[in-house]
Amino acid sequence: MVLNPRGWRLGTRFAVIFALVATVIIALVGTLAYTTAAALIRADVRNGFESTVADLSDKLVEIHGQEGGGPSAGPIPFLSSDNLQVQLLGPDGRRTVSVEDPAEVVFFTPSDADMELAATARPGVVDMREQSIEGQAYRMATVSVGDGAGALQLLQRLSPTELMLDRLATQILWVGLLVALCAAAVGWLVGHRTTGRLVRLTDAAEYVSSTGRLDPVGPGDAHEEGNHDEVDRLGSAFNAMLARLARSKEEQRRLVQDAAHELRTPLTSLYTNVQVLGRVDRLSPEARESLIDDLRGETRELTALVNELVGLATGDHEDEAMRAVPLREVVDRVAERTRRRTGRDIVVDADDSVVWGRPGSLERAVANPVENSAKFDPDGTAPIEIRVRAGAVEVLDRGPGIDPEELGRVFERFYRATVARGLPGSGLGLSMVKEIAQAHGGRVFARNREGGGAAIGFQLPEHRPGGPEAPPG
């Protein structure tokens, strides 16, 4: 599990990735820095040694050229250095060294080239090389004094320079290791803060999957002030989704409960009539005709209720294509159908309003209040009016009206006004009108008319040619 990256948590992956990236960067930068610094330091030390040798050569040439000048076997004060040993090599091979601590004297055997320079007559001739003495690296230069009087030899230790470069490499290595550890810690912290919220979302999803409960995710770090990253948006979207699912589940539960309650009455009536139908031979012709009429009425009411419930639960009207719909055509079809069914006089007063919507749904939204007006005032002689103005559809009647205290509830699902409780119906018609209007970006309204009766309708945004093809709701 430890060696399998697929089994690592995201926090561990973040830490490892950060550490690897930091290690690669430090390795590249450290190598470049060390290589550059080592080259510069070595070049500076070499240039300093070569400059010292050149100055010595020039000085010897100058001394040799002076009148009465000659070689000197005395010490060379201007060449004194902690890392530089100076000795005079005689033509016979004898060496004279001027040092403060004899223990620091480095003894080495002069080469044939050194002996030739010690015996040469030209001053200032230089021979330079690097040489290993007793396992240590040295840079050596031999400069002839002239007139066969010997040569001066300069010996520089290279170990202090290499030791300094080794310390530099060690420091770069430790700094790189520290940076890699810090990067790993930062990666772990970032991964922990990020994955902590993801873990809560995962736990919530698994909780919902296993229990079916739609409890929202706790805010935690996902809603800290100023924290609005992708994980925060995911948490908000997840909570919004859970809230919507909870509302949908609650609406479904309420719909089932209300449907069961509304279906119980016509089913009970049907059951009673069916029991009576079992003794139909004992009934008079008038009673049999009344029983059949009751069965037909209950069946029609039950069928209408079931159809409304199915349409409300499945939302079949949403499958209809949206298009520009002239409201005059819709209300004319509804008026003609209602006249044919009820025999009532339906008056249409419509302008040329056009809305963007589903024709079938809009026709149902108009038909419900028109049919209610005919149902609640069956013996009325005044015509039912359908008025269309600027996207507003209003159905006006001279029926019993609505109790002012119930005006705000007539569009609630399964709610039936006091005057309608003795009449057949499910209480779903106006709630469907409301849902259709809201789906088209509109609103519903209901009021009582002066002189009696009610006015019920809905307002939709008008559609202009070239305008948006979707309702703003």
URZI-V976100 format. One record per residue. D_LAST is the distance of its C-alpha to the last C-alpha in Angstrom with 1 decimal. Layout:
# URZI-V976100
d_last: (D_LAST D_LAST)
This chain:
# URZI-V976100
d_last: (53.3 54.2 55.2 52.1 49.2 46.8 47.5 46.9 44.0 41.7 43.4 46.7 45.5 44.2 47.5 49.6 47.5 47.8 51.5 52.2 50.4 52.3 55.6 55.3 54.5 57.3 59.7 59.0 59.1 62.1 64.1 63.5 64.3 67.4 68.7 68.3 69.9 72.7 73.5 73.5 75.7 78.1 78.4 79.0 81.7 83.3 83.2 84.7 87.5 88.2 88.2 90.8 92.9 92.8 93.8 96.7 97.8 97.8 99.7 102.3 102.8 103.1 105.7 107.7 107.9 109.1 112.9 114.4 111.1 111.1 109.3 108.7 108.4 107.2 103.7 100.7 98.9 96.0 95.0 94.6 91.4 90.2 89.1 91.9 95.5 98.2 101.6 104.6 105.8 109.5 111.1 112.9 109.7 110.0 106.8 106.5 103.3 102.4 100.1 99.8 99.2 101.4 99.1 96.4 98.7 97.6 100.5 100.2 102.7 102.7 102.2 104.6 102.4 102.6 106.5 106.6 104.6 106.9 109.9 108.5 109.9 106.6 104.7 100.9 100.4 97.3 96.4 93.1 91.6 89.7 91.8 91.4 94.0 94.2 90.7 89.2 87.8 89.5 89.5 93.1 94.7 98.4 99.7 103.3 105.5 107.9 111.7 111.5 111.0 108.1 104.3 101.6 99.0 95.6 93.7 90.0 88.3 84.9 84.0 82.6 80.1 79.0 78.9 76.5 74.3 74.3 73.1 70.4 69.3 69.3 67.2 64.6 64.6 64.0 61.4 59.6 59.8 58.5 55.5 54.8 54.9 52.6 50.2 50.3 49.6 46.7 45.3 45.8 44.0 41.1 40.9 41.4 38.5 36.2 37.3 37.4 33.6 33.4 36.0 34.0 30.9 33.4 34.9 31.6 30.7 34.2 33.9 30.7 32.4 35.6 34.5 31.0 30.0 26.8 28.1 26.5 28.7 30.7 29.9 33.4 33.8 30.3 29.0 31.9 31.4 31.0 30.6 27.5 28.9 27.7 29.1 27.2 23.9 25.0 25.8 22.5 20.6 23.2 22.6 18.8 19.6 22.2 20.0 17.4 20.4 21.9 19.0 19.0 22.7 22.7 20.4 22.7 25.7 24.6 23.7 27.2 28.9 27.3 28.0 31.5 32.0 30.8 32.7 35.9 36.6 36.7 38.4 41.0 41.6 42.0 44.4 46.4 46.7 47.6 50.4 51.6 51.5 54.1 56.5 55.6 59.3 60.1 57.6 58.4 56.8 54.7 53.4 52.7 50.7 48.7 48.2 46.9 44.5 43.2 42.7 40.9 38.6 37.9 37.3 34.8 33.0 33.1 31.9 28.9 28.1 28.5 26.3 23.5 23.9 24.0 20.9 19.1 20.7 20.4 17.1 19.1 16.6 14.5 17.7 17.5 16.9 14.2 15.8 16.2 17.0 19.2 18.6 22.3 23.2 21.1 22.5 26.0 26.1 25.0 27.7 30.3 29.9 29.9 33.0 34.7 34.1 34.8 36.9 34.9 34.4 30.8 30.2 27.4 26.6 23.9 23.2 22.1 18.3 16.6 13.0 11.7 11.7 14.4 17.3 18.7 15.8 15.3 19.1 19.2 16.6 19.1 22.2 21.8 22.2 24.8 26.8 26.6 28.0 30.8 31.5 31.7 34.0 36.2 39.1 37.2 38.5 35.9 33.4 29.8 27.6 24.3 23.0 20.4 19.7 17.2 14.5 15.5 17.4 20.0 22.8 25.9 29.0 32.3 32.3 33.0 29.8 28.1 29.7 28.1 28.0 26.0 23.3 20.9 21.6 21.6 18.1 19.4 20.5 24.2 24.7 27.1 28.2 31.9 32.7 31.1 32.9 35.9 34.1 33.0 29.4 27.3 24.8 22.0 21.1 18.9 17.2 16.2 15.0 12.7 11.4 11.1 9.3 6.6 6.7 6.4 3.5 6.7 9.4 13.0 16.3 20.0 23.2 26.9 28.6 31.7 34.6 33.1 30.3 26.6 23.5 20.4 17.3 13.6 11.9 9.6 9.3 12.5 13.3 16.1 18.7 18.5 14.9 12.1 12.1 8.6 5.5 3.8 0.0)
